[in-house]
Amino acid sequence: MINILKKFKKIYISSKVFKMKNYGYISLIFFKNINKFEIAKFSKYIFGSFKKVRIIKSINEKKIYLKI
């Protein structure tokens, strides 16, 4: 996973794991200065799909929640 993420230099992963509603356990990834195309490319690269990703926008960063 770390080797994969090295290809996406603007992605930062926190070590926290959250539980939200019916989503089960999800980890939080921060994308700084990255557009939706790059996020979709990252998601497709790892999961083969964009369906497992929820984007929650904040002022300076996007918080990306991934289903595990």
PDB file as gemmi writes it, atoms N, CA and C in Angstrom:
CRYST1    1.000    1.000    1.000  90.00  90.00  90.00 P 1                      
ATOM      1  N   MET A   1       0.827  -1.203   0.000  1.00  0.00           N  
ATOM      2  CA  MET A   1       0.000   0.000   0.000  1.00  0.00           C  
ATOM      3  C   MET A   1       0.864   1.256   0.000  1.00  0.00           C  
ATOM      4  N   ILE A   2       1.923   1.271   0.796  1.00  0.00           N  
ATOM      5  CA  ILE A   2       2.795   2.447   0.854  1.00  0.00           C  
ATOM      6  C   ILE A   2       3.462   2.682  -0.491  1.00  0.00           C  
ATOM      7  N   ASN A   3       3.892   1.611  -1.157  1.00  0.00           N  
ATOM      8  CA  ASN A   3       4.512   1.753  -2.478  1.00  0.00           C  
ATOM      9  C   ASN A   3       3.538   2.336  -3.483  1.00  0.00           C  
ATOM     10  N   ILE A   4       2.285   1.934  -3.399  1.00  0.00           N  
ATOM     11  CA  ILE A   4       1.259   2.476  -4.288  1.00  0.00           C  
ATOM     12  C   ILE A   4       1.088   3.966  -4.025  1.00  0.00           C  
ATOM     13  N   LEU A   5       1.064   4.339  -2.764  1.00  0.00           N  
ATOM     14  CA  LEU A   5       0.813   5.735  -2.410  1.00  0.00           C  
ATOM     15  C   LEU A   5       1.959   6.656  -2.788  1.00  0.00           C  
ATOM     16  N   LYS A   6       3.159   6.102  -2.929  1.00  0.00           N  
ATOM     17  CA  LYS A   6       4.293   6.925  -3.348  1.00  0.00           C  
ATOM     18  C   LYS A   6       4.083   7.493  -4.743  1.00  0.00           C  
ATOM     19  N   LYS A   7       3.252   6.827  -5.543  1.00  0.00           N  
ATOM     20  CA  LYS A   7       2.953   7.313  -6.887  1.00  0.00           C  
ATOM     21  C   LYS A   7       2.025   8.521  -6.843  1.00  0.00           C  
ATOM     22  N   PHE A   8       1.352   8.703  -5.722  1.00  0.00           N  
ATOM     23  CA  PHE A   8       0.413   9.810  -5.562  1.00  0.00           C  
ATOM     24  C   PHE A   8       0.959  10.726  -4.469  1.00  0.00           C  
ATOM     25  N   LYS A   9       1.838  11.627  -4.849  1.00  0.00           N  
ATOM     26  CA  LYS A   9       2.609  12.388  -3.871  1.00  0.00           C  
ATOM     27  C   LYS A   9       1.796  13.390  -3.058  1.00  0.00           C  
ATOM     28  N   LYS A  10       0.606  13.741  -3.531  1.00  0.00           N  
ATOM     29  CA  LYS A  10      -0.190  14.732  -2.812  1.00  0.00           C  
ATOM     30  C   LYS A  10      -1.163  14.092  -1.832  1.00  0.00           C  
ATOM     31  N   ILE A  11      -1.010  12.816  -1.597  1.00  0.00           N  
ATOM     32  CA  ILE A  11      -1.928  12.096  -0.718  1.00  0.00           C  
ATOM     33  C   ILE A  11      -1.258  11.836   0.632  1.00  0.00           C  
ATOM     34  N   TYR A  12      -1.986  12.147   1.675  1.00  0.00           N  
ATOM     35  CA  TYR A  12      -1.480  11.905   3.018  1.00  0.00           C  
ATOM     36  C   TYR A  12      -2.497  11.040   3.758  1.00  0.00           C  
ATOM     37  N   ILE A  13      -2.015  10.022   4.431  1.00  0.00           N  
ATOM     38  CA  ILE A  13      -2.928   9.136   5.161  1.00  0.00           C  
ATOM     39  C   ILE A  13      -2.737   9.339   6.659  1.00  0.00           C  
ATOM     40  N   SER A  14      -3.835   9.503   7.352  1.00  0.00           N  
ATOM     41  CA  SER A  14      -3.740   9.537   8.807  1.00  0.00           C  
ATOM     42  C   SER A  14      -3.845   8.100   9.300  1.00  0.00           C  
ATOM     43  N   SER A  15      -3.389   7.877  10.503  1.00  0.00           N  
ATOM     44  CA  SER A  15      -3.422   6.519  11.048  1.00  0.00           C  
ATOM     45  C   SER A  15      -4.735   6.240  11.773  1.00  0.00           C  
ATOM     46  N   LYS A  16      -5.628   7.222  11.775  1.00  0.00           N  
ATOM     47  CA  LYS A  16      -6.887   7.057  12.502  1.00  0.00           C  
ATOM     48  C   LYS A  16      -7.866   6.186  11.731  1.00  0.00           C  
ATOM     49  N   VAL A  17      -8.677   5.454  12.465  1.00  0.00           N  
ATOM     50  CA  VAL A  17      -9.754   4.671  11.864  1.00  0.00           C  
ATOM     51  C   VAL A  17     -11.055   5.089  12.544  1.00  0.00           C  
ATOM     52  N   PHE A  18     -12.066   5.336  11.741  1.00  0.00           N  
ATOM     53  CA  PHE A  18     -13.341   5.828  12.256  1.00  0.00           C  
ATOM     54  C   PHE A  18     -14.458   4.831  11.985  1.00  0.00           C  
ATOM     55  N   LYS A  19     -15.548   4.971  12.709  1.00  0.00           N  
ATOM     56  CA  LYS A  19     -16.758   4.214  12.411  1.00  0.00           C  
ATOM     57  C   LYS A  19     -17.883   5.221  12.211  1.00  0.00           C  
ATOM     58  N   MET A  20     -18.514   5.172  11.040  1.00  0.00           N  
ATOM     59  CA  MET A  20     -19.580   6.107  10.719  1.00  0.00           C  
ATOM     60  C   MET A  20     -20.837   5.367  10.301  1.00  0.00           C  
ATOM     61  N   LYS A  21     -21.934   5.693  10.934  1.00  0.00           N  
ATOM     62  CA  LYS A  21     -23.251   5.186  10.551  1.00  0.00           C  
ATOM     63  C   LYS A  21     -23.199   3.734  10.087  1.00  0.00           C  
ATOM     64  N   ASN A  22     -23.562   3.499   8.826  1.00  0.00           N  
ATOM     65  CA  ASN A  22     -23.583   2.134   8.297  1.00  0.00           C  
ATOM     66  C   ASN A  22     -22.377   1.828   7.423  1.00  0.00           C  
ATOM     67  N   TYR A  23     -21.364   2.679   7.510  1.00  0.00           N  
ATOM     68  CA  TYR A  23     -20.222   2.501   6.626  1.00  0.00           C  
ATOM     69  C   TYR A  23     -19.177   1.531   7.161  1.00  0.00           C  
ATOM     70  N   GLY A  24     -19.302   1.107   8.404  1.00  0.00           N  
ATOM     71  CA  GLY A  24     -18.290   0.225   8.962  1.00  0.00           C  
ATOM     72  C   GLY A  24     -17.020   1.005   9.250  1.00  0.00           C  
ATOM     73  N   TYR A  25     -15.899   0.308   9.305  1.00  0.00           N  
ATOM     74  CA  TYR A  25     -14.647   0.975   9.616  1.00  0.00           C  
ATOM     75  C   TYR A  25     -14.039   1.584   8.369  1.00  0.00           C  
ATOM     76  N   ILE A  26     -13.620   2.826   8.496  1.00  0.00           N  
ATOM     77  CA  ILE A  26     -13.041   3.530   7.364  1.00  0.00           C  
ATOM     78  C   ILE A  26     -11.820   4.311   7.816  1.00  0.00           C  
ATOM     79  N   SER A  27     -10.863   4.435   6.940  1.00  0.00           N  
ATOM     80  CA  SER A  27      -9.688   5.219   7.278  1.00  0.00           C  
ATOM     81  C   SER A  27      -9.743   6.544   6.548  1.00  0.00           C  
ATOM     82  N   LEU A  28      -9.062   7.512   7.082  1.00  0.00           N  
ATOM     83  CA  LEU A  28      -9.151   8.876   6.577  1.00  0.00           C  
ATOM     84  C   LEU A  28      -7.911   9.225   5.770  1.00  0.00           C  
ATOM     85  N   ILE A  29      -8.132   9.727   4.574  1.00  0.00           N  
ATOM     86  CA  ILE A  29      -7.024  10.143   3.720  1.00  0.00           C  
ATOM     87  C   ILE A  29      -7.208  11.607   3.363  1.00  0.00           C  
ATOM     88  N   PHE A  30      -6.148  12.364   3.427  1.00  0.00           N  
ATOM     89  CA  PHE A  30      -6.205  13.774   3.072  1.00  0.00           C  
ATOM     90  C   PHE A  30      -5.567  13.993   1.716  1.00  0.00           C  
ATOM     91  N   PHE A  31      -6.286  14.647   0.834  1.00  0.00           N  
ATOM     92  CA  PHE A  31      -5.727  15.067  -0.447  1.00  0.00           C  
ATOM     93  C   PHE A  31      -5.585  16.582  -0.388  1.00  0.00           C  
ATOM     94  N   LYS A  32      -4.382  17.083  -0.572  1.00  0.00           N  
ATOM     95  CA  LYS A  32      -4.192  18.532  -0.574  1.00  0.00           C  
ATOM     96  C   LYS A  32      -3.914  18.987  -1.990  1.00  0.00           C  
ATOM     97  N   ASN A  33      -4.626  20.009  -2.421  1.00  0.00           N  
ATOM     98  CA  ASN A  33      -4.461  20.570  -3.775  1.00  0.00           C  
ATOM     99  C   ASN A  33      -4.578  19.503  -4.851  1.00  0.00           C  
ATOM    100  N   ILE A  34      -5.588  18.692  -4.755  1.00  0.00           N  
ATOM    101  CA  ILE A  34      -5.763  17.606  -5.725  1.00  0.00           C  
ATOM    102  C   ILE A  34      -7.200  17.663  -6.246  1.00  0.00           C  
ATOM    103  N   ASN A  35      -7.379  17.364  -7.514  1.00  0.00           N  
ATOM    104  CA  ASN A  35      -8.715  17.484  -8.107  1.00  0.00           C  
ATOM    105  C   ASN A  35      -9.450  16.144  -8.124  1.00  0.00           C  
ATOM    106  N   LYS A  36     -10.713  16.180  -8.518  1.00  0.00           N  
ATOM    107  CA  LYS A  36     -11.540  14.967  -8.503  1.00  0.00           C  
ATOM    108  C   LYS A  36     -11.004  13.894  -9.437  1.00  0.00           C  
ATOM    109  N   PHE A  37     -10.399  14.317 -10.548  1.00  0.00           N  
ATOM    110  CA  PHE A  37      -9.843  13.355 -11.498  1.00  0.00           C  
ATOM    111  C   PHE A  37      -8.733  12.536 -10.848  1.00  0.00           C  
ATOM    112  N   GLU A  38      -7.861  13.202 -10.108  1.00  0.00           N  
ATOM    113  CA  GLU A  38      -6.770  12.504  -9.421  1.00  0.00           C  
ATOM    114  C   GLU A  38      -7.305  11.575  -8.334  1.00  0.00           C  
ATOM    115  N   ILE A  39      -8.339  12.024  -7.633  1.00  0.00           N  
ATOM    116  CA  ILE A  39      -8.944  11.188  -6.591  1.00  0.00           C  
ATOM    117  C   ILE A  39      -9.554   9.928  -7.204  1.00  0.00           C  
ATOM    118  N   ALA A  40     -10.265  10.109  -8.316  1.00  0.00           N  
ATOM    119  CA  ALA A  40     -10.874   8.971  -9.004  1.00  0.00           C  
ATOM    120  C   ALA A  40      -9.802   8.014  -9.510  1.00  0.00           C  
ATOM    121  N   LYS A  41      -8.712   8.568 -10.016  1.00  0.00           N  
ATOM    122  CA  LYS A  41      -7.612   7.749 -10.526  1.00  0.00           C  
ATOM    123  C   LYS A  41      -6.980   6.937  -9.391  1.00  0.00           C  
ATOM    124  N   PHE A  42      -6.801   7.585  -8.247  1.00  0.00           N  
ATOM    125  CA  PHE A  42      -6.255   6.916  -7.069  1.00  0.00           C  
ATOM    126  C   PHE A  42      -7.170   5.784  -6.612  1.00  0.00           C  
ATOM    127  N   SER A  43      -8.468   6.085  -6.537  1.00  0.00           N  
ATOM    128  CA  SER A  43      -9.447   5.099  -6.091  1.00  0.00           C  
ATOM    129  C   SER A  43      -9.506   3.910  -7.040  1.00  0.00           C  
ATOM    130  N   LYS A  44      -9.516   4.205  -8.328  1.00  0.00           N  
ATOM    131  CA  LYS A  44      -9.586   3.138  -9.320  1.00  0.00           C  
ATOM    132  C   LYS A  44      -8.320   2.287  -9.285  1.00  0.00           C  
ATOM    133  N   TYR A  45      -7.186   2.933  -9.049  1.00  0.00           N  
ATOM    134  CA  TYR A  45      -5.894   2.240  -8.991  1.00  0.00           C  
ATOM    135  C   TYR A  45      -5.872   1.232  -7.846  1.00  0.00           C  
ATOM    136  N   ILE A  46      -6.412   1.630  -6.707  1.00  0.00           N  
ATOM    137  CA  ILE A  46      -6.382   0.753  -5.532  1.00  0.00           C  
ATOM    138  C   ILE A  46      -7.574  -0.200  -5.470  1.00  0.00           C  
ATOM    139  N   PHE A  47      -8.771   0.308  -5.721  1.00  0.00           N  
ATOM    140  CA  PHE A  47      -9.981  -0.495  -5.533  1.00  0.00           C  
ATOM    141  C   PHE A  47     -10.614  -1.000  -6.818  1.00  0.00           C  
ATOM    142  N   GLY A  48     -10.215  -0.422  -7.960  1.00  0.00           N  
ATOM    143  CA  GLY A  48     -10.849  -0.777  -9.219  1.00  0.00           C  
ATOM    144  C   GLY A  48     -12.208  -0.110  -9.384  1.00  0.00           C  
ATOM    145  N   SER A  49     -12.524   0.808  -8.467  1.00  0.00           N  
ATOM    146  CA  SER A  49     -13.832   1.460  -8.506  1.00  0.00           C  
ATOM    147  C   SER A  49     -13.784   2.771  -7.735  1.00  0.00           C  
ATOM    148  N   PHE A  50     -14.663   3.702  -8.101  1.00  0.00           N  
ATOM    149  CA  PHE A  50     -14.764   4.965  -7.372  1.00  0.00           C  
ATOM    150  C   PHE A  50     -15.865   4.889  -6.321  1.00  0.00           C  
ATOM    151  N   LYS A  51     -16.581   3.772  -6.272  1.00  0.00           N  
ATOM    152  CA  LYS A  51     -17.763   3.654  -5.417  1.00  0.00           C  
ATOM    153  C   LYS A  51     -17.451   3.616  -3.926  1.00  0.00           C  
ATOM    154  N   LYS A  52     -16.235   3.229  -3.566  1.00  0.00           N  
ATOM    155  CA  LYS A  52     -15.918   3.080  -2.152  1.00  0.00           C  
ATOM    156  C   LYS A  52     -15.454   4.379  -1.504  1.00  0.00           C  
ATOM    157  N   VAL A  53     -15.487   5.471  -2.255  1.00  0.00           N  
ATOM    158  CA  VAL A  53     -14.934   6.722  -1.762  1.00  0.00           C  
ATOM    159  C   VAL A  53     -16.010   7.782  -1.574  1.00  0.00           C  
ATOM    160  N   ARG A  54     -15.984   8.432  -0.432  1.00  0.00           N  
ATOM    161  CA  ARG A  54     -16.840   9.591  -0.189  1.00  0.00           C  
ATOM    162  C   ARG A  54     -15.943  10.802  -0.028  1.00  0.00           C  
ATOM    163  N   ILE A  55     -16.289  11.880  -0.709  1.00  0.00           N  
ATOM    164  CA  ILE A  55     -15.490  13.098  -0.609  1.00  0.00           C  
ATOM    165  C   ILE A  55     -16.238  14.113   0.246  1.00  0.00           C  
ATOM    166  N   ILE A  56     -15.565  14.596   1.274  1.00  0.00           N  
ATOM    167  CA  ILE A  56     -16.146  15.626   2.121  1.00  0.00           C  
ATOM    168  C   ILE A  56     -15.205  16.822   2.063  1.00  0.00           C  
ATOM    169  N   LYS A  57     -15.676  17.904   1.475  1.00  0.00           N  
ATOM    170  CA  LYS A  57     -14.806  19.058   1.256  1.00  0.00           C  
ATOM    171  C   LYS A  57     -14.752  19.961   2.479  1.00  0.00           C  
ATOM    172  N   SER A  58     -13.568  20.450   2.758  1.00  0.00           N  
ATOM    173  CA  SER A  58     -13.396  21.492   3.755  1.00  0.00           C  
ATOM    174  C   SER A  58     -12.584  22.611   3.098  1.00  0.00           C  
ATOM    175  N   ILE A  59     -12.201  23.609   3.843  1.00  0.00           N  
ATOM    176  CA  ILE A  59     -11.624  24.810   3.240  1.00  0.00           C  
ATOM    177  C   ILE A  59     -10.319  24.535   2.492  1.00  0.00           C  
ATOM    178  N   ASN A  60      -9.356  23.943   3.154  1.00  0.00           N  
ATOM    179  CA  ASN A  60      -8.038  23.779   2.544  1.00  0.00           C  
ATOM    180  C   ASN A  60      -7.710  22.359   2.121  1.00  0.00           C  
ATOM    181  N   GLU A  61      -8.596  21.439   2.421  1.00  0.00           N  
ATOM    182  CA  GLU A  61      -8.300  20.051   2.079  1.00  0.00           C  
ATOM    183  C   GLU A  61      -9.588  19.294   1.843  1.00  0.00           C  
ATOM    184  N   LYS A  62      -9.463  18.165   1.195  1.00  0.00           N  
ATOM    185  CA  LYS A  62     -10.600  17.274   1.015  1.00  0.00           C  
ATOM    186  C   LYS A  62     -10.351  16.067   1.905  1.00  0.00           C  
ATOM    187  N   LYS A  63     -11.351  15.677   2.639  1.00  0.00           N  
ATOM    188  CA  LYS A  63     -11.226  14.481   3.462  1.00  0.00           C  
ATOM    189  C   LYS A  63     -11.866  13.341   2.695  1.00  0.00           C  
ATOM    190  N   ILE A  64     -11.120  12.309   2.474  1.00  0.00           N  
ATOM    191  CA  ILE A  64     -11.595  11.188   1.688  1.00  0.00           C  
ATOM    192  C   ILE A  64     -11.794  10.000   2.621  1.00  0.00           C  
ATOM    193  N   TYR A  65     -13.011   9.519   2.689  1.00  0.00           N  
ATOM    194  CA  TYR A  65     -13.304   8.375   3.544  1.00  0.00           C  
ATOM    195  C   TYR A  65     -13.371   7.108   2.700  1.00  0.00           C  
ATOM    196  N   LEU A  66     -12.585   6.127   3.046  1.00  0.00           N  
ATOM    197  CA  LEU A  66     -12.549   4.879   2.292  1.00  0.00           C  
ATOM    198  C   LEU A  66     -13.183   3.762   3.096  1.00  0.00           C  
ATOM    199  N   LYS A  67     -14.064   3.017   2.477  1.00  0.00           N  
ATOM    200  CA  LYS A  67     -14.620   1.835   3.135  1.00  0.00           C  
ATOM    201  C   LYS A  67     -13.534   0.770   3.212  1.00  0.00           C  
ATOM    202  N   ILE A  68     -13.512   0.071   4.325  1.00  0.00           N  
ATOM    203  CA  ILE A  68     -12.559  -1.036   4.471  1.00  0.00           C  
ATOM    204  C   ILE A  68     -13.338  -2.342   4.438  1.00  0.00           C  
TER     205      ILE A  68                                                      
END                                                                             
